[in-house]
Amino acid sequence: MTATFLHTMVRITDPDRSRAFYEALGFAFERDMDIVRNGEKEATNYFFSLGDADSVLELTYNHDGRAYELGTGYGHIAIGVDDLEGTLARLGEQGIEPERPPYQVREGGNYLCFVRDPDGYRIELIGRG
């Protein structure tokens, strides 16, 4: 099995302030991507690179105005896998099932799904094959 660390996602409440903070730490803003569901903008993802590593940080701003407690601000770790079905089968042998079957965020995109580690932390698995 080949696995690659992709990015960490953190929920934010003020995109401009967060961008300035992470840029001050040396992150380079790469791009943003709106998540639209049922014709409505639900969230915007902001991707940052660090050094030679592209898109290692994803800041997500949800447009519904919600606030977060420190414990709910952390979102997930994303892992790229060359065989999503095989990875899910191996996890299934440990009793770990995806939250829902693999899906695409946008047409033509990679298939992905979320699982929870034994402590309940969400891990995004992205098929890279």
Solvent accessible surface area in square Angstrom, and as a share of the most:
residue,aa,sasa,rsa
1,M,155,0.69
2,T,85,0.49
3,A,54,0.42
4,T,74,0.43
5,F,116,0.48
6,L,28,0.14
7,H,17,0.07
8,T,35,0.21
9,M,11,0.05
10,V,41,0.23
11,R,59,0.22
12,I,15,0.08
13,T,83,0.48
14,D,62,0.32
15,P,31,0.20
16,D,118,0.61
17,R,183,0.67
18,S,19,0.12
19,R,95,0.35
20,A,62,0.48
21,F,115,0.48
22,Y,44,0.17
23,E,68,0.31
24,A,88,0.69
25,L,104,0.52
26,G,49,0.47
27,F,35,0.15
28,A,58,0.45
29,F,59,0.25
30,E,69,0.31
31,R,106,0.39
32,D,79,0.41
33,M,45,0.20
34,D,68,0.35
35,I,21,0.11
36,V,90,0.51
37,R,118,0.43
38,N,161,0.83
39,G,75,0.72
40,E,129,0.58
41,K,98,0.42
42,E,73,0.33
43,A,5,0.04
44,T,7,0.04
45,N,14,0.07
46,Y,41,0.16
47,F,13,0.06
48,F,0,0.00
49,S,12,0.08
50,L,78,0.39
51,G,73,0.70
52,D,152,0.79
53,A,47,0.37
54,D,105,0.54
55,S,23,0.15
56,V,30,0.17
57,L,13,0.06
58,E,12,0.06
59,L,1,0.01
60,T,10,0.06
61,Y,52,0.20
62,N,16,0.08
63,H,69,0.31
64,D,96,0.50
65,G,65,0.63
66,R,114,0.42
67,A,89,0.69
68,Y,54,0.21
69,E,135,0.60
70,L,177,0.88
71,G,73,0.71
72,T,77,0.45
73,G,11,0.11
74,Y,81,0.31
75,G,5,0.05
76,H,8,0.03
77,I,58,0.29
78,A,0,0.00
79,I,39,0.20
80,G,3,0.02
81,V,2,0.01
82,D,74,0.39
83,D,68,0.35
84,L,18,0.09
85,E,143,0.64
86,G,16,0.15
87,T,9,0.05
88,L,25,0.12
89,A,62,0.48
90,R,101,0.37
91,L,36,0.18
92,G,26,0.25
93,E,149,0.67
94,Q,129,0.58
95,G,63,0.60
96,I,33,0.17
97,E,118,0.53
98,P,35,0.22
99,E,83,0.37
100,R,124,0.45
101,P,103,0.65
102,P,48,0.30
103,Y,48,0.18
104,Q,65,0.29
105,V,65,0.37
106,R,143,0.52
107,E,174,0.78
108,G,72,0.70
109,G,18,0.17
110,N,75,0.38
111,Y,114,0.43
112,L,13,0.06
113,C,0,0.00
114,F,25,0.10
115,V,8,0.04
116,R,118,0.43
117,D,44,0.23
118,P,127,0.80
119,D,119,0.62
120,G,32,0.31
121,Y,125,0.47
122,R,58,0.21
123,I,29,0.15
124,E,14,0.06
125,L,9,0.05
126,I,20,0.10
127,G,11,0.11
128,R,134,0.49
129,G,97,0.93
